[in-house]
Amino acid sequence: MSKVFLHNFEHELEEKFVTAGGPGGQNVNKVATAVQIRWNVKKSSAFDDEQKWMIRRALENRINDEGELVLFIQTHRSQARNREEARERLVELLEKALVKPKRRVATKPSKGQKLRRLEGKAKRSDVKRGRGKVTDD
C-alpha cells in the first residue's frame, strides 16, 4: 500500500496550511508551512464498512466526534515536505489499522510440562514446610 493506496481517497482529504510555531526566524511568521489534514472516516467511499470499523477502532483516540481523522504536521520548514510527511503518516496509520490480528490457537500443556510444574510446586512446598517450628525429639 503506497501512493496507489492514497489515490483511492486523496480527493476526500481536506488540507489547510497554517503558520507553524517554534524556531525558524521571520520565515515562521510569514509563511504558512504547517499542514493540517482532515479525512472523514465515516463519509469515506474508499473503504467498506468492515475496514471503516477497523480504522475507527484502531484510531479512536485520533478521530474526533464528527468522525474526522486530523493530522497536524509542522516538523519541516517547507510546506511541501510537511504535506508529503502528513500524507505518508496518514497512509502508515491506515496500513497499521487495517492489519487483521492473527487468531490465537488454543494449546494445551504437554504431559512433561504438567509434570515439571507439579514437581516444582512439591519442591517449593518442602522448602516452606522446612521453615516451620523446630521441635526437640
N, C-alpha and C positions, 0 to 999 in steps of 0.2 A: 504494500500500500504506500505509494509515493505521491507524486504530483497528479497522477491519473486519479487517485483516490480523492484528492482535493477538488478536482474538476467536477465531481458528482454534486457537490453542494457549494461551490465557490460563489455562485450567484445569490446564495442565501446569506452570505456574510455581510455584515454591516461594519464598515471601518470608519473610525473617527481619529483624526490626528490632533493632538493637544501638545502644549508646551510641557517639556519634561522638567523635573526638578533636579537638584544636585549640581555637581561641578560641570563646567562646560563654557564658562565665560559668558560673554554677551550673546553668543550663539543660542544659549539656552533660553534667553528672554525673547528672542526674535523669531526663532524657527520652531514650528510645531513638529518635533521629531518623535515624540512618544505616540504609540498607536494603541487604540482600544478596539478590539474586535469583539463583536457580539454575534452570536449564532443561536437562533431559536430552535432548540431540540424538538419541542412539541410540534412545531409547524413544518419541520423539515420533510421534504419529499424524497430525500436521498436514501433514507433508511426505512426498513419495515418496522412494524410495531415492536417486535421482539428486540431488535437492535436498539431502538429508541429506549426501551425499558432498561436494557443493559447499560446504555450510556448514562441514563438518569440515575441508575443505582450506583454506578461506579464513581460518577462525578457529582453526586448530590450536594456536596459541600461547596461546589463551584457554580452551581446553577441557581439562579435567583427565582423568586416566586412566579415570574412571568414565563419561566421555562427557558431562559436565555443563559447560555454559557458565555461568560465575559472574561476576556484575557486582556491584561494591560501590560505592555512591554515598553521599557524605556532604558534598556541596557546599553544601547549603542547611540552614537551621536548622529547617525544617519537615519533619516526617515525610512528609506528603502530597506536598510538592514533590519530595523526594528519590525517593519511589516513582514519581511521574509521570516524572521525568527518567530513572530507571533503565529504565522501560518504553519510553520514547522512544528511548533509546540502544540497547536490545536490538533494536527494530524497525529502526533505522538500520543496525546491524551486519548483520542478516539481509538487508536490502534490498541492501546492497553485496555480500554474499556470494553472492546469487542472481543477480547480473548475469552473463550469459554473455559472455565476451570475444569480440570480433569476430575472425573468421577472417582471417588475413593472406593477402592475394592476392599471389602471387609476380609480380614485374615484372622486365623486362629493360631494361638501359640502352639509350637510343636511340643511333643512329649518331653523332649530334652529341656526345653525352656521351662516348662512347668516344674520338672524335677529339680533343676538348678535353683529356681525361685524358692521352692519348699525347703531345700537343703540350706539355703541362705537364711531363711526365716528360723529354721531349727537352730542353726549356729548362733544367731543373734539372741534367741530365746535362752540358750545355755549361758551365754555371756551375762545376760541380765539376771538369770537365776542365781549365778555365782556371786552377785552383788548383795545377796540377802544377808540376814543376821548370821553372825558366826556363833556356833554353839559348841560347848565343850562336851565331847563324847567320851 
